[in-house]
Each structure stands twice: as structure tokens, then as C-alpha cells.
Amino acid sequence: SGVAVVPAVTSSHPGGVLDFGHVLQKECATHVLKLQNSSVVAVGFRALLASLSPSRPPGGADGLASLLRTHTDSPVQPAVGSQNLNGLSVFSAVPAEGSVAPGRSLDIAVTFRPDHPSVNYSDRLTVELANKSKVCVVDVKGAASSHNMYLLGGDVLTVPIESLLPPPTTRRPPLKEPELKEKPTTPVLVTLRAGYSAGVITPAVRELQVGCIATQSVKKGGEFQWDNAASLQPLGFSVEPSRGSVEPGHQRTVTVTWVPHSGYKPYEVVQTCLPLTLTGDETNVYRVTLMALVSTAAD
């Protein structure tokens, strides 16, 4: 004779999204997921990553739907996003399998270790028991930067799936001396749509996030500044704040507002471009294009 019991194992993470935020490339961040066994018997488990699953379609076929549908301003991302170029898994779970003693708990260390800059790192972690029942399903995500200062927000300009092939090399003419000293800028597009209803125009508002990564080597924060922000006023744009500082491990919200002037013509597109300079362990310049119009359609 014997007694059958139902394994009762819970997780400290309820499931859903586990966001590691921004880290420097080739550094790592770790989050501990705790399993608690309330059963009277030991229970075996496995921690499975979708990127390492043998049943995953080759070639990133799981992200095909994301490429076919429009992705502008869409939070939809494939379960498995960018991968490391060195062939090692960007996310890991240790231990990947084991057993939780009755009435005891066990920690699973989930580590994010990216090797190149990207905002599309993602994977799906499933913790299941020996009887194939799922304890939790966690969508892990993270971003990596080559510098401690970064900018978030704006319109989506790239697809959420990256190629693991190195960029093609083409012959270019030798750069002149001024071009060698000038650092390339990163393009950012911010589209603002003001609403119009019953003769009343509602201003358009968007938000950008300026962040600073906390690192062991660099203890000080960073600064940001919009160059020539006063030139925005004649076009109806404003940014607030136009400059400021960011402490390590924090973000500052920059609000971009557009209020059409009284002489604005319907369906006219107002556009301007200005640099946003981030100063941290290095100085980086974002070329931010502001494009605004009045829309009568519901968002």
C-alpha cells in the first residue's frame, strides 16, 4: 500500500515579466528565484530556458509573426530575443535541475550576462516539476549599453530580432581629419500627435527616460543637456528639463510637449532636429528628431 501526494511547490516570483533593466556589456546582473516546497516528500524540478529548448524552431521562426505585423509603438516582443555573439547564453538559471527537500526552500540564480549593446535581450524561463506541472513561467528581459548613460523612449526604428552575423564590410574612402575627430550620433525619432475635437486642440506629450547604470568602477552619475533648446519655442515644442543630472542606478524623465500655434494649418507636419548630449564615462550625442501633427483620429 502507499499514499499519493500532490507536490505543493511555489515560487517567489508570480510569473510574468522579470526585467533586469540596463547593464554594461560584458557585465552581469543576478536575480534569485526561490522555490518553496510545502509537501511532505522531496520534489524534483527543472528550470528550462526557451532559447535552449531542442523543440524551438531554428532560425528564430518564433519571431516571424512579430516581423510580419507592424511593430511601431508596440510592446510585442518575441519570447527569445537577441542572443550573445560569443555563442554563450545571455540568460542562465542555476541549478538547471534538482530536488527540493520536504518543507525546505531552494534558490535558483537567474543571471543576465550580455556581450554587446542591445535593448532586445529576452528569453522565457519555465520552472516545471517532475510531473510536468508548471510552477511559474517568467519572461526575462534586459538591455545592455557600452556606456553608463543611456536614453530610452521614442519611436521604434529597428526590428526586435537581430542577426548574429557580423556587419558587412565595405570599402570606404579614407576619412578626413575633422571626420576622424567627430563621433557618430545616434538617431532618435519622437512623433507627437496633438488631438483635435470640437474645436479644441489637446497638446501632444511624450516622455523620454535618461538613465545611468550603477557600476563598481564608476561611482559618479552623469549629466544630460539639450543643445539649443530655445530654438524649439517658435515651432511650439518644449522639453523639460532641458538639462540635469542622473544618479547611478536611477532614471530621469524628460517631457517633450508640442502645442500648435494659432496659425497652424491642418495636417501640416512640423519637424525639427536637435542634439541631446549625455555625459558619463564617455560623451554620447543623440540626434533627436521631433515630428508633430494634429490628428482627429482616436489614438
C-alpha positions, -999 to 999 in steps of 0.1 A, spaced: 0 0 0 10 36 -4 -1 72 -2 0 95 -32 5 132 -25 3 162 -48 35 182 -49 30 217 -34 58 239 -47 55 277 -50 78 303 -64 88 337 -50 81 352 -85 45 350 -95 53 348 -132 51 374 -159 80 398 -167 113 399 -149 132 430 -161 169 432 -154 170 468 -167 202 482 -182 237 467 -175 270 474 -191 280 450 -219 301 420 -206 290 426 -171 262 407 -153 232 410 -131 216 383 -110 181 378 -96 173 350 -71 141 330 -76 131 310 -45 112 277 -47 93 266 -15 83 230 -11 53 226 13 50 189 6 60 160 28 82 145 1 111 158 -19 100 172 -53 122 173 -84 122 203 -108 138 216 -140 144 253 -150 140 254 -187 150 284 -210 132 287 -243 165 296 -261 180 263 -251 149 242 -259 155 215 -285 120 219 -298 125 256 -306 121 263 -343 155 270 -359 164 304 -373 142 324 -349 110 312 -365 91 320 -333 96 357 -341 82 356 -376 48 369 -366 64 399 -349 82 408 -382 51 405 -403 29 427 -381 35 464 -376 57 470 -346 56 507 -342 49 517 -306 40 480 -299 52 462 -268 51 429 -285 84 411 -285 94 375 -294 99 352 -265 135 347 -274 152 379 -284 188 389 -291 215 364 -283 252 368 -274 276 369 -303 301 347 -284 277 317 -285 271 317 -248 236 320 -234 228 356 -224 204 343 -197 212 313 -174 195 296 -145 215 277 -119 208 250 -108 190 239 -140 175 209 -123 175 194 -88 152 184 -59 137 205 -31 136 187 2 102 185 21 95 217 40 126 234 26 133 261 0 159 263 -28 173 293 -47 176 295 -85 200 322 -96 189 338 -129 218 357 -144 218 382 -173 252 384 -190 252 403 -224 282 407 -246 271 436 -269 248 466 -267 211 458 -274 177 466 -260 161 434 -273 175 407 -250 147 384 -239 140 347 -230 113 326 -214 121 307 -182 98 278 -172 101 260 -139 84 227 -140 82 197 -117 88 161 -124 51 155 -131 54 183 -159 32 207 -139 45 243 -142 54 263 -111 59 295 -129 66 309 -164 88 341 -164 96 363 -194 131 376 -186 143 407 -204 172 431 -202 192 457 -221 229 464 -224 249 495 -231 285 502 -239 284 534 -217 269 541 -183 245 567 -197 216 557 -219 184 570 -234 150 552 -236 119 561 -254 109 575 -288 96 556 -318 108 521 -327 133 523 -356 145 487 -356 130 453 -357 131 433 -324 152 405 -339 189 409 -346 212 390 -369 241 371 -353 262 377 -385 289 404 -383 281 436 -402 292 435 -439 325 453 -446 326 477 -475 354 497 -488 351 534 -478 372 563 -488 397 574 -461 382 599 -436 394 634 -434 409 648 -402 377 666 -390 357 634 -396 381 614 -376 375 636 -345 337 638 -349 319 609 -331 288 595 -348 254 604 -334 225 580 -326 192 588 -344 160 591 -323 126 598 -336 98 612 -314 64 616 -331 39 638 -314 2 638 -323 -20 665 -309 -57 658 -306 -85 679 -321 -121 676 -311 -150 702 -311 -126 730 -320 -103 723 -291 -67 711 -296 -51 689 -269 -13 693 -267 8 663 -275 31 649 -248 58 622 -250 83 611 -224 119 600 -227 140 584 -200 176 593 -194 193 567 -172 226 560 -155 239 524 -149 253 517 -114 288 501 -118 316 491 -95 342 510 -114 323 543 -119 307 557 -87 296 591 -101 265 598 -120 260 615 -154 245 646 -169 224 654 -199 217 686 -219 196 696 -249 217 718 -272 199 750 -283 166 741 -267 154 777 -271 151 772 -308 121 748 -302 98 776 -289 89 792 -323 77 758 -335 56 751 -304 79 724 -289 93 724 -254 115 700 -234 115 698 -196 140 697 -181 165 709 -207 194 698 -186 201 679 -154 220 651 -137 212 614 -131 224 594 -101 238 559 -106 210 533 -108 183 559 -115 164 574 -144 152 610 -151 120 617 -171 123 642 -199 89 655 -211 85 666 -247 54 688 -254 40 703 -286 13 729 -286 3 741 -321 4 778 -327 -27 798 -337 -16 799 -374 -12 762 -377 -25 746 -409 -45 714 -406 -25 682 -415 8 702 -416 38 683 -403 61 703 -380 96 689 -378 129 699 -362 160 682 -350 183 689 -321 211 671 -303 208 656 -268 242 652 -252 247 625 -224 279 628 -204 291 599 -182 321 577 -186 321 590 -222 302 617 -240 275 605 -265 252 626 -287 217 615 -297 202 633 -328 166 636 -318 141 644 -345 108 658 -333 79 654 -357 44 667 -348 10 670 -364 -27 674 -353 -47 642 -356 -85 639 -355 -85 601 -353 -86 584 -320 -53 570 -308 
